[in-house]
């Protein structure tokens, strides 16, 4: 797959991720009268969650509008970009335009109504599975939290993970610690430890699964890098 096309599909995936978690967060906030007697969060924490939820919906909506506009008005978009690229050498401007063409093609997620509903359904399956992972993790630390009450924490973790840093370092840790302390009243030191461990487990398991697949396919990391280089040529 071409690099631009792949980047486009990543943008689409992020749009689905944010909308899915924002909708789950919305259900959590609306349902507050039903569980306020058994699960209480201070108003400051609720206000913060609502704010990030609004930001998330606004950001995802903006990206969605931009993505659809780029796709449906791609010829106009490409002509405008080509105009601004005129001062550059032809070889460079051509490569940039090719990348943008591939990127716009990767934005197409509406191949059919059936596929669209399948994407939405699978997005919920993925994120409910992620919530289940954290639900089990809390049990490991002998701090069981009801599945439904983990939605705001996972939402905050998603916000942190969306910050473009290597391996989610920094953003993931800040928002995870914030959620553990403000939502569940967990001690600061324990919140730091739990965040480090849960992140390390995710990275370790992902790497192990990846290495296992490479081993099964008989491909080394060096060969994989070479394959990627050949694709870009």
C-alpha positions as CSV (number, residue, x, y, z in Angstrom):
1,X,0.0,0.0,0.0
2,X,1.2,3.5,-0.8
3,X,2.2,5.7,2.1
4,X,-0.3,8.5,1.4
5,X,-3.2,6.0,1.2
6,X,-2.2,4.4,4.5
7,X,-2.1,7.8,6.2
8,X,-5.6,8.5,4.9
9,X,-7.0,5.3,6.4
10,X,-5.4,6.2,9.7
11,X,-7.2,9.5,9.8
12,X,-10.5,7.7,9.1
13,X,-9.8,5.2,11.9
14,X,-9.2,8.0,14.3
15,X,-12.5,9.6,13.3
16,X,-14.4,6.4,14.1
17,X,-12.5,6.0,17.4
18,X,-13.3,9.4,18.7
19,X,-17.0,9.3,17.6
20,X,-17.4,5.9,19.2
21,X,-15.9,6.8,22.6
22,X,-17.6,10.2,22.6
23,X,-21.0,8.4,22.1
24,X,-20.2,6.0,25.0
25,X,-19.1,8.9,27.2
26,X,-22.4,10.7,26.3
27,X,-24.4,7.7,27.5
28,X,-22.3,7.7,30.7
29,X,-23.0,11.4,31.4
30,X,-26.7,11.2,30.5
31,X,-27.2,8.2,32.8
32,X,-25.8,10.0,35.8
33,X,-29.2,10.1,37.7
34,X,-29.4,6.3,37.5
35,X,-26.1,5.6,39.2
36,X,-25.3,8.8,41.3
37,X,-26.2,7.0,44.5
38,X,-23.6,4.2,44.0
39,X,-20.9,6.0,42.0
40,X,-20.1,9.6,42.7
41,X,-17.5,11.8,41.0
42,X,-16.8,15.3,42.1
43,X,-18.3,18.0,39.9
44,X,-14.9,19.3,38.8
45,X,-14.0,15.9,37.3
46,X,-17.4,15.7,35.6
47,X,-16.9,19.2,34.1
48,X,-13.5,18.2,32.9
49,X,-14.9,15.0,31.2
50,X,-17.7,17.0,29.6
51,X,-15.2,19.5,28.3
52,X,-13.0,16.9,26.7
53,X,-16.1,15.1,25.3
54,X,-17.2,18.3,23.6
55,X,-13.6,18.9,22.3
56,X,-13.5,15.4,21.0
57,X,-16.8,15.6,19.1
58,X,-15.9,19.0,17.7
59,X,-12.5,17.8,16.6
60,X,-13.8,14.6,15.1
61,X,-16.6,16.5,13.3
62,X,-14.1,19.0,11.9
63,X,-11.8,16.2,10.6
64,X,-14.8,14.4,9.1
65,X,-15.9,17.5,7.3
66,X,-12.4,18.1,6.0
67,X,-12.1,14.5,4.9
68,X,-15.4,14.5,3.0
69,X,-14.6,17.9,1.5
70,X,-11.2,16.7,0.3
71,X,-12.7,13.6,-1.2
72,X,-15.7,15.1,-3.0
73,X,-13.8,18.2,-4.1
74,X,-10.5,16.5,-4.8
75,X,-9.9,18.0,-8.2
76,X,-10.4,21.5,-6.9
77,X,-8.2,20.7,-3.9
78,X,-5.4,19.3,-6.0
79,X,-5.5,22.3,-8.4
80,X,-5.2,24.7,-5.5
81,X,-2.3,22.7,-3.9
82,X,-0.6,22.5,-7.3
83,X,-0.8,26.3,-7.6
84,X,1.0,26.8,-4.3
85,X,3.6,24.1,-5.2
86,X,4.7,25.9,-8.4
87,X,7.8,27.6,-6.9
88,X,9.1,24.1,-6.0
89,X,11.1,21.9,-8.3
90,X,8.9,19.8,-10.5
91,X,10.2,16.5,-9.0
92,X,9.3,17.6,-5.5
93,X,6.0,19.1,-6.3
94,X,5.0,15.9,-8.3
95,X,5.8,13.7,-5.3
96,X,3.8,15.9,-2.9
97,X,0.8,15.8,-5.3
98,X,1.0,12.1,-5.6
99,X,1.1,11.7,-1.8
100,X,-1.9,13.9,-1.5
101,X,-3.8,12.0,-4.2
102,X,-3.1,8.8,-2.3
103,X,-4.1,10.4,1.0
104,X,-7.5,11.5,-0.4
105,X,-8.1,8.1,-1.8
106,X,-7.5,6.6,1.7
107,X,-10.2,8.8,3.1
108,X,-13.0,6.9,1.4
109,X,-14.8,4.9,4.0
110,X,-18.3,5.1,2.5
111,X,-18.0,2.3,-0.1
112,X,-21.5,1.1,0.8
113,X,-24.1,1.5,3.5
114,X,-23.5,-2.1,4.6
115,X,-19.8,-1.5,5.0
116,X,-20.4,1.8,6.9
117,X,-22.6,0.0,9.4
118,X,-20.0,-2.7,9.7
119,X,-17.3,-0.2,10.5
120,X,-19.5,1.4,13.2
121,X,-20.4,-1.9,14.7
122,X,-16.8,-3.2,14.8
123,X,-15.6,0.1,16.2
124,X,-17.9,-0.4,19.2
125,X,-16.7,-4.0,19.5
126,X,-13.1,-2.9,19.6
127,X,-13.6,-0.2,22.2
128,X,-15.9,-2.3,24.4
129,X,-13.1,-4.9,24.3
130,X,-10.6,-2.3,25.3
131,X,-12.8,-1.3,28.3
132,X,-12.9,-5.0,29.2
133,X,-9.1,-5.1,29.2
134,X,-9.0,-2.2,31.8
135,X,-11.8,-3.8,33.8
136,X,-9.7,-7.0,34.2
137,X,-6.6,-4.9,34.9
138,X,-8.4,-3.2,37.9
139,X,-9.2,-6.6,39.3
140,X,-5.6,-7.5,39.2
141,X,-4.8,-4.5,41.4
142,X,-7.7,-5.6,43.7
143,X,-9.6,-2.4,42.8
144,X,-12.6,-3.7,41.0
145,X,-14.6,-1.0,39.1
146,X,-18.0,-1.7,37.5
147,X,-17.6,-2.1,33.7
148,X,-19.8,0.9,32.9
149,X,-18.0,3.2,35.2
150,X,-14.7,2.7,33.3
151,X,-16.0,4.5,30.2
152,X,-14.8,8.0,31.3
153,X,-11.3,6.6,32.2
154,X,-10.9,4.9,28.9
155,X,-12.1,8.0,27.1
156,X,-9.4,10.0,28.9
157,X,-6.8,7.4,28.0
158,X,-7.9,7.6,24.4
159,X,-7.4,11.4,24.5
160,X,-3.9,10.9,25.8
161,X,-3.1,8.1,23.3
162,X,-4.2,10.4,20.5
163,X,-1.4,12.8,21.2
164,X,1.3,12.0,18.6
165,X,4.2,10.8,20.7
166,X,6.4,7.7,20.3
167,X,4.6,4.7,21.9
168,X,2.0,7.0,23.4
169,X,4.5,8.1,26.0
170,X,3.6,11.2,28.0
171,X,0.0,11.9,26.9
172,X,-1.2,8.4,27.9
173,X,0.5,8.6,31.3
174,X,-0.8,12.0,32.1
175,X,-4.5,11.3,31.3
176,X,-4.4,7.9,32.8
177,X,-3.1,9.2,36.1
178,X,-5.6,12.1,35.9
179,X,-8.5,9.6,35.5
180,X,-7.4,7.2,38.2
181,X,-7.1,10.0,40.7
182,X,-10.1,12.3,39.8
183,X,-12.6,9.6,39.0
184,X,-11.8,6.8,41.4
185,X,-9.9,8.5,44.2
186,X,-6.8,6.3,43.8
187,X,-3.7,7.3,45.6
188,X,-1.3,9.3,43.5
189,X,1.7,6.9,43.8
190,X,-0.5,3.9,43.1
191,X,-2.0,5.7,40.1
192,X,1.5,6.3,38.7
193,X,2.4,2.7,39.2
194,X,-0.8,1.3,37.6
195,X,-0.4,3.6,34.6
196,X,3.2,2.5,34.0
197,X,2.3,-1.1,34.3
198,X,-0.8,-1.0,32.1
199,X,1.1,0.8,29.4
200,X,4.1,-1.5,29.6
201,X,1.8,-4.6,29.3
202,X,0.1,-3.1,26.2
203,X,3.4,-2.4,24.5
204,X,4.9,-5.7,25.5
205,X,2.0,-7.8,24.3
206,X,1.7,-5.9,21.1
207,X,5.4,-6.4,20.3
208,X,5.2,-10.1,21.2
209,X,2.2,-10.7,19.0
210,X,4.0,-8.8,16.2
211,X,7.2,-10.8,16.5
212,X,5.2,-14.0,16.6
213,X,3.5,-13.1,13.4
214,X,6.8,-12.2,11.7
215,X,8.3,-15.5,12.9
216,X,5.3,-17.5,11.6
217,X,5.7,-15.7,8.2
218,X,9.5,-16.3,8.2
219,X,10.2,-12.5,8.0
220,X,12.9,-10.7,10.0
221,X,12.8,-7.0,11.0
222,X,15.6,-6.3,8.5
223,X,13.6,-8.0,5.7
224,X,10.5,-6.0,6.8
225,X,12.4,-2.8,6.6
226,X,13.7,-3.7,3.1
227,X,10.1,-4.6,2.0
228,X,8.9,-1.1,3.2
229,X,11.8,0.6,1.3
230,X,10.9,-1.3,-1.9
231,X,7.3,-0.3,-1.6
232,X,8.1,3.4,-1.4
233,X,10.2,3.3,-4.6
